[in-house]
Amino acid sequence: MYVFGWKTQAPNVKTGAGYGIRLNLNDRDKFFNRNWDFVRIELDKGKIIKVNLSNSFWRDCIELRSKWIGKWMVEKVVAPWPKFNPPKLRLEPIKERIFKLSIS
């Protein structure tokens, strides 16, 4: 599935805080289980991070937020990005509750 970079009003490029990825509703409903309270995301070279799913993830905040995703995006030089032009990324389901994030 394709996802887009997400950020708060003032993300921190040094720590990665304030960054994440935004899914669309159809992909959320297709690939994520409402019983899950977290997922794991594989970044580069087998590094796997845990990302908690908030209650609002199932309402209107369909972002996976993590400073580790932010640091990864900064290292890949896709963050920061110009206003209204977030990077398009790929989030691939690997196993139940485990996904791989890559540059699309």
Secondary structure, DSSP 4 states (H G I P E B T S, - for coil): -EEEEEE-SS--TTT-TTEEEE--HHHHHHH--TT-SEEEEE-GGG-EEEEEPPGGGGTT--EEE-HHHHHHHHHTT--S--TT-PPEEEEEEEETTEEEEEE-
